[in-house]
Amino acid sequence: MSSDPEPALYAAREPIFPKRVQGKFRNLKWYIMAFTLGIYYITPWLRWDRGPSLPDQAVLVDIANRRFFFFMIEIWPHEFYFVAGLLIMAGLGLFLFTSALGRVWCGYACPQTVWTDLFILVERWIEGDRNARLRLYRQKKWDFHKLRLRVSKLVVWVLIGMATGGAWVFYFTDAPALMVDLLNGSAHSIAYTTIVVMTFTTVFFGAFAREQICIYACPWPRIQAAMMDEETLTVGYRYWRGEPRAKRRREVVDSDLGDCIDCMACVNVCPVGIDIRDGQQLECITCALCIDACDDVMAKVGKSRGLIDYLAVGDEEHERAGNPPRSIWRHHFLRPRTVLYTTLWAIVGVMLVVALFMRTDIEMTVAPVRNPTFVTLSDGSIRNTYEVRLRNKHSDNRPFRITVKGDPSLIVELEGSPTGIVDVPADQMKLQRVYVVSNNDAIPAESASTGFRIWVEDVANGDRVYKDTVFNGRSK
């Protein structure tokens, strides 16, 4: 029997220290990181006049009153289809970009990628570039220099995590007022708990877990294969041009060797620590930093750029035959799958815009009271009762007039309002009991059911809405 020990089922994580790289894709990632983080941290502080009854915050998730504010748009609970539509658009957009460019979302705009880039940037500022961080990591002795760098880095990471958690809670209430409460210790315990949890998760995910979140925790790498085909652009290595690889000086020319000089630049800059030359791998987030690194090396050794580039599986046979690269738009973007995703995305977007502009600032619902179905008054007339919910979306109080249209014998009466007008507070809903009466000898009183319409008019500006319902009489 063999005495060799059984191989371990789990290998301890080896920290990855990506090298700093410059190039168009790295610059694009900087721009996207600054843009997305700017939106996240600044948006709660943007002001928008919403009248005296609501906080002047441009973007606000008002959980207490079950509403969502986005600049001039106000979404009420019954209008959740707008949120559902936006989620559908986000999903279709993700499918579209994945079909065209692979895991481009993961490489550029995913929160895990953005915050990890920020934490690596802080790490590089404090501890130095890749070689310096490697030396510090391999240094066994914890002297004052190493302790100072590690503590400084951790403090900045925690501050970033606190800012992240703080920005998150500002989306759910008035940001300036909450900031004052947080500083003087009078904020609700939920706010402090949320900030602590967000601080921990941000630091853990972006500072310590990093690529493990993308490889093990995120389900997207497993799903993306269903949305990619042989014409999907993703980061790849032109092995037919680069192989066989060998280290050599610029002045050495050997026609039997490929363009790759095995400098490991593509590996050293990879944030997930893979070698793109080994082919497509689940771990690759297509951040394209290896493209920048390889292009820089190719320029230095006098070779053409593009040894590592955005490629599709279908490009290999075409380029190996000596043909120039195919058109990106014609062969990779304008395909049935991407056209279908774009069409569906546009249809949902147009439907949401149309629904947004068609909605009114006053709304109503009518619920007939069926216990009892009708009441016979002392003079023999028949009365039906309805509960009408009036919703005023304006930022000021509005008087609403309630009338009925149908059989001329129907008369409307409002509980607590002899004038037929009811005041509805700003940005609120009011339940109003409405009585509709028919004379004893009128058709509605003698019929089992008679259709009619309840109208609500905004006295201030003339806006009107209606609901159809029925009047129940005594059937012969």
PEVENDA-V339789 format. One record per helix or strand of 2 or more residues. SS is the DSSP state (hx for helix, st for strand). FROM is the first residue (numbers start at 1). LEN is the number of residues. If there is no record, write none. Layout:
[[SS:FROM:LEN] [SS:FROM:LEN]]
This chain:
[[hx:24:22] [st:59:4] [st:67:4] [st:73:3] [hx:77:3] [hx:81:21] [hx:104:5] [hx:111:17] [hx:130:9] [hx:144:27] [hx:175:10] [hx:189:21] [hx:211:7] [hx:220:8] [st:234:4] [hx:239:4] [hx:265:4] [hx:276:3] [hx:289:12] [st:308:4] [hx:315:6] [hx:328:6] [hx:336:23] [st:362:8] [st:375:2] [st:382:11] [st:398:8] [st:411:4] [st:421:4] [st:428:11] [hx:443:4] [st:450:9] [st:464:8]]
